[in-house]
Amino acid sequence: MRFIRLDNCEVGMVLGKSLYGNNGALLLRRDSVLKQGYIDALQEMGFPGIYIDDEFSKGINIREVIDPEMRNNAIVAVQELFSETKFSEQKRAMRMARQIENIVKNIVAQILSSRDSVMNIAFLKTFDNYTYQHCVDVGVLSIMLGMELRMKRSTLVQLGKAALFHDIGKIMVPKNILNKPGRLTPEEFDEMKEHTQYGYDCLKHNLKQSKSIYNSALYHHEKFGGTGYPYGIQGDQIPFFAKIIAIADVYDALISKRVYKDGMVPSEAYEYVMNNGGEHFDPIIVNTFVRKIPPYPVGTSVVLSDGRNALVVKNRQSFMLRPLVKVITEASTNKYIDLAMDVDARSITIVGMK
């Protein structure tokens, strides 16, 4: 299995992972053969790419951190909760919040069951469902970072809830600002920044969540060096959950395709996080991030420094920049190079992604 950008998809390719759309609806089942109409529809919906099965990627197995159905259920639950715009039926909204807590517990259990795993898959998002998908994916990333930081299970559940709820204040931001295809005006950006306060108020007063959860919504845009918002606090003044969520939030936003921008490749987003430790992000959490989130997820196409193209086969926590790769050549599709362990490969590096 390998990831391919939608621009490079061709009729006749075989889908390697099922695709889901709005409200959890199954769009295309795994093993579906692509038609031009499918490709056009996926582009319109905003999918950045898909996973396919082909001869080049035979034998490359991608182990997902959480079950796709569980992720999809979480997205639907978040969407339903966020749709309670005014939370006029508080009891119903709180019941939905408890449902999300149960989902988070299951996500934590799955992640803990594969403690040594790294994030070896790119999350796929649509334009329309971006906010809900983003919240769930930030939750998964945050839990993985929390696990690497040796948090106990009950704390991971609280962190996961805080991450899934971190953008709930955006339900109060006007849609024309939230989904604007161009740069926001200063006035529009001021309104967008209010989502942190909106989220704090909603989680504290309407959904009756704990302090660690509503403070995460309020402070997840604060920066370690003090240049964030809403208060410009810095360092250890920022709650620990918020510092974790800040990294997961920015990384997932950078790699996501939106109506107003293309997503970065994971290696570029990885480098952005690394380069901003101490300024935007807590350096301790950045060090955790680079051990757990690979710059080159399994199944992605990379370019080696000797000019050859290859597919990433396996990542290791200790050698994230030097994975096991499968070289793609006309003569052979079964040449593997372990960039971390092969003595003859010491001079070879990855110079880009395709």
MARSELO-99109 format. One record per residue (C-alpha): residue in one letter; x, y, z. Coordinates in pm, whole numbers, plus 50000, padded with zeros to 5 digits. Layout:
MARSELO-99109
AXYZ;...
END
This chain:
MARSELO-99109
M500005000050000;R501235035349929;F499985070949953;I499535090249630;R498455126249582;L495125129649408;D496735149149121;N498745118049039;C495835093549056;E494945074648741;V491905055648624;G492255018648704;M494225022549029;V492995001249319;L492005018349645;G494005006149944;K491935022150223;S488205028950245;L487185065450225;Y484525082150437;G482715115050379;N480325137150571;N478295121650854;G480475090550841;A479095079050508;L481205053450324;L482285068949993;L484485042149842;R485315008049979;R488824993849985;D489664974849662;S487454997949455;V488855004549108;L489165041849040;K487095058048768;Q487545093748646;G484265103848809;Y485525091149146;I488765111049112;D486915142949016;A484495139349309;L487315133249560;Q489145164149434;E486015185149475;M485555172349829;G489115182249917;F490895149049968;P494645155749938;G495335120249822;I494465083649872;Y496115050749957;I496395025949673;D497514990049634;D499804982749339;E502804962149235;F505314987949359;S503864988049709;K503234950749746;G504394939450090;I504174974250247;N501694970950531;I500535001950714;R499564996351075;E497045022351181;V497235037351528;I493475034651573;D490835015451385;P489385035951094;E485845028251207;M486635041451556;R488065073551408;N484985077251192;N482655071951492;A484575098451684;I484245123151395;V480495117551379;A480155122151758;V482155154651751;Q480075167351459;E476845159951642;L478035177751956;F479325207951766;S476005210151583;E474355218851916;T475155254951833;K473485272352126;F473485242452362;S469905250852445;E469285214852547;Q472085212852800;K471265178052925;R471375164252571;A474685182052500;M476215168552821;R475025133652729;M476745137152393;A479905149052568;R479855117352783;Q479535096952464;I482705113452336;E484435105052665;N483635068152610;I485035070352257;V488205086752392;K488615058352643;N488475033352356;I490985053652153;V493355054752452;A493005017152497;Q493885010852131;I496895033952138;L498175018652463;S497864983852314;S500474993252053;R502665014752276;D505725012952049;S503865023651735;V504495056351556;M502105076951345;N502605057951020;I499595070650830;A498415103850693;F494955114550804;L492625121650512;K490175150550542;T487415166550335;F486755203950315;D483265202050464;N484145179950759;Y487555195450831;T486875209651178;Y485485176951317;Q488155155251154;H490835179251273;C489625177451634;V489715139351634;D493125137651468;V494555163151711;G493145140751985;V494965110151851;L498235129251810;S497955144252160;I497285110352320;M500335095952143;L502495124252275;G501015120352623;M501745083152618;E505375089952523;L505485114552815;R504485085453045;M501065098653141;K498795073853317;R495665061153145;S493195083853328;T495305114453241;L495465103752876;V491655102352869;Q491455137953004;L494065149352752;G492185132352470;K488915149152570;A490645183052593;A492065178052243;L488765167152088;F487055197252246;H489855222552184;D488155239551887;I484555237652008;G484485275752030;K484605277351650;I480885269351642;M480375305751747;V482615320051474;P480725331351160;K481015305750880;N482115332150628;I485195338150847;L485815302050939;N485775290150577;K487075321350402;P489175310450100;G491605339750136;R493585358450401;L491525371850693;T491325409150753;P492635421451093;E489015424551212;E488155389451092;F491255375351260;D490285392351586;E486915374851564;M488585341451484;K490785344951793;E487675347552007;H487065310151955;T489385302952247;Q487195322952487;Y484015308952333;G485355273852386;Y486335281152745;D482875294552827;C481095265552658;L483175238352822;K483125254153167;H479505265553188;N477495245252936;L479255211652930;K480595213053289;Q484035199653198;S487085199553425;K489535228553455;S492255210653255;I489805206852964;Y488335241952949;N491755257653004;S493085237852706;A490505254252482;L491445288552618;Y495235285152597;H496015262252302;H497095291952086;E499515305652346;K503175302552243;F506075291652459;G507905324452395;G504905346052486;T503725357752142;G500465338252129;Y496895346552228;P494615354352409;Y496915366152690;G500495363152564;I501545341152855;Q504725320352821;G506655289752935;D505255271953236;Q502415297253265;I500765277552984;P498905246253106;F500685214053008;F497705199752816;A497495231752611;K501195229452522;I500745193852394;I497595202552200;A499305233152049;I501875211251872;A499325185451757;D496995213251639;V499625231451432;Y501115199751284;D497745185851174;A496695219751032;L499935222650834;I499585188850662;S495865193750588;K494555206750258;R492105235350302;V490005256250064;Y492605283950090;K495865263650086;D497485230649997;G498805209550281;M502515206350353;V504135172550317;P504725157150663;S508495162750647;E507995200350604;A505525202150894;Y507905180651104;E510725205251032;Y508495234851122;V507745219851464;M511425211451522;N512555246451427;N510065263451661;G510935245751984;G511555272052250;E509815299452051;H506345286151972;F506445252352143;D507745236852463;P511145221152374;I510485190652592;I507285182752402;V509025189752069;N511635163452160;T508795139552232;F507105148251903;V510185140451691;R510435105851851;K506805096951790;I505665113851468;P507655104051157;P508565129450889;Y508145102050628;P505075080450706;V505015044550581;G503805042250223;T504955076850117;S507185082549814;V510585098149879;V513575109249674;L517015097449783;S520175118449760;D521535095749486;G518515104249268;R516555071949316;N512875070949411;A511735048849697;L508785040149920;V509015041550300;V508495006750446;K509195010750817;N509975037951073;R511825034251403;Q511495058451693;S515255062051733;F515945068651363;M512975088451231;L514985105750959;R516445072950830;P513655047350766;L513725014150584;V512885021150219;K512045000949909;V513785014049598;I511695017749283;T513635009648967;E512724996348625;A514884965848680;S513614956149024;T510954966049274;N512334945449561;K515564963049662;Y515424974550024;I517774999050194;D517875003650570;L519105039450593;A519745035450966;M521525001850971;D523084995250629;V526755005150637;D526785011150262;A523875035650295;R525505059650538;S526005085950270;I522435083150141;T519795106550279;I516195115050196;V516095148450015;G512365151649942;M508905136649914;K506835131649599;
END
